Amino acid sequence: MSNVQIDTQHRRRFRKEKLLDLMSRWTFMFPAGFILIAMLAYPIVYTIDISFALIDLTTFRVAEWVGWDNYTYVLGDSRFWASLKVTAIYLALSLPIQMILGFGIAYLINVEWKGRGFVRALFLIPMVVAPVVAGGVWRMMLDPLYGLTNYLLGFVGLGPYDWLGDTWLAMWTIVIIDTWRWTPFIVLIATASILNLSKDIFEAASIDGANWWTKLWSISIPLLLPMIAATFIVRWLGAVKMFDIALSATGGGPGASTQVINLFIYEEAFRSLYFAEAAAMAVLVLVGTMMLTGVFLYGSRKLEDLY
Amino acid sequence: MISIKLVNRRISRRATMLMGAAALVAHGLGSVPAKAQDGGGLGTPEAPVNLRIMADAAYGNAWQEVMVPEFNKKYPNIKVTIDPVPYTELLAKQMLDATSSDPVYDILVLDDPWTPQVAETGALLDIRNETAQWTLPDYDWDDFNAAPLAATQWKGVQYGVPMRSNMLLMFVNKTLYEKAGLPVPTPDLTWEEYLEQAPKLVQDTNGDGVVDAWAIDTYFKRDPLTPTIWQSIFNANGGRLLDDGGKPAFNDEIGVKALELHAELLKYAPPGSVSHGYSEALASFRQGQVATSFNWGSVYRNSAVDPKTTTLTPDQVGLQVLPVGAKMGGSNRGIASGTIQAKSKNKEAAWAFLQWFSSKEGEKHHVNNLGGFPARKSTLAATPEPGNEWLIPVFTALQQGFDFIEAGEMWRVRHPKSDAVQQALADAVAAVISGQSNAKDALDEAARRAARTLR
């Protein structure tokens, strides 16, 4: 057998092997890829698709393509802007509170003590309670007439407060419930991050005479900043789509004072059956969220570069 | 040579894995389970008919437990499964099933304003004509009150029969009226008299210096059903939601005054009532905290009779239409009606179930065992079974309510996009009650949105 023949055979085998390798990779990827496309890409494409259409409710199919009409209508609807404003207020209140509380609690409980694991497990409870159940329970606790919250506040001379009936307090109620629900998540991430910090640095700082505050401000926070930024982004993505707590606790009221954007979209789609307009709103919110997330990711990378 | 062998072995293993994966995928795609077949007609013991019904969770479970076993005494070969769905998701799920090429459900239990929307899809059977061959001779269509039967009429076709004839009524705690030194209301009570008495009904009943009873609790929160309170005041004063041309007409002076009155009621309601709706209003009435409550009449049994759910007794609780306006007393219709899917393969069995449920016999069983509200004049005129004497005054209120509903067109907008109009009204009422808008501006905005919806 000549060298040329052997070389040709090798090349053929190599090509066949490469092809089989490629095919097997794609075959194994197919189920996951199919599910991903069906569950994620298809709904997004469908949402974008119907946002340019008039939906015939008798068939749930596109009756007519209307171009940018749905977007023009949505952008001219004062309720859309009002619900965006409500969402911005909710985010501006809840995210900083949850971040500060989450990392603060994690820092404070980051000492070795018996039963720490058990307490950490307890932190998971609010996260596994269904939002609708949480909203209902909080509604009962905050009821001005027979709720536990006002009863307890009464012992220190406070209240009674109309937690769900006052427009401003209703927003705080949503923030409180959301904070109760999600702060433990941040505590868990923060605890893991703090435990990962090198002890050597703190020991060196102690030798140099650094006090508790100096260690926190000059070592812990700078080292944790990338993780704080990453946690913020994860939490931001969760918070921006919140609507279940508002739905179950206040129903968006009083008036429209707690009608966050996703609750508004939900109501327009599933109560008023304006699916096309709701789809246009969802696309606008998706684009806005992606842009802001991009900004936050850029900031996060800058922080990582800095520290 | 060794390396070539290894390559061959590797290819062989990859090829095997590839074939295995392909077989798995093919098996997964090809193994769709066959659809169950049933007997058709009214079924036989060997091949029973399986009926699927989608109904509001508020009463679906109770029907499954109480009504279905009674039905099966007469039709043992029809297996009925009622799937309870929360009210807020019900319409969307019913629409999805109705527009499906192969619907799962044989019977859809529709809320009062939904018939036009579902009927427009072509999904519903003309229940009066297309089932005539299976209708029993003693099934008396003329015995129904016109108002509940009209809930499932659309464009001259009857699409359903009333299964639960609810309506908005005024619950009265007679004890609190007596404590306030006021006469117990009668159906002749006017809105002027009601508002004159309301401040006196905000009272300290046990003398500890703290107010512990209020005049009213009802729908105040942002909810699609809150406008029914405003509408009952509006209709009682002669207002109409739409004009003869089908355009919004509710933002007139009558509508504005009715909305201001609805908001004024909040002054005499318990603290926090601005966020109250069906459940909260019901709870405060059952706990004896409010003298009146405007709520759906079907909750009477659990508010006045059943000691497991209420602190009150039938002697303490009155039930009547809402106060009288310039024209008549007020109410609002809330009929749950059974409709049959045009694509159902079990039409005869579905009609057998609906026919029995809405017959004199079925209504009687519903009334006596679940306190369900009937639609038939004969049931309302009959004497309830011993132990259910509490139903006598309830039936009187219901019959009066049906008469007012029919005369004053006291129902939600009847249109394929009814819920969108209701949501616009809900936003308007909520904005006024929370103080975020005045009645005129809010109703004008709702009328603008409704006009766009109805065009």
Interface residues (C-beta under 8 A of the other chain):
Chain A: R13 K16 E17 L20 D21 M23 S24 T27 F28 F30 P31 L57 T58 T59 F60 R79 D143 P144 L145 P160 D162 W163 L164 G165 T167 A170 T250 G251 G252 G253 P254 G255 A256 S257 Q259 E267 F270 R271 S272 L273 Y274
Chain B: I4 V7 R10 I11 R14 A15 M17 L18 A21 A22 V25 G28 T88 E89 L91 A92 M95 L96 T99 Q117 E120 T121 G122 K221 R222 D223 P224 P270 P271 G272 S273 V274 S275 G277 E280 S284 Q289 P416 K417 D419 A420 Q423 A424 D427 A430 A431 I433 S434 G435 Q436 S437 T453
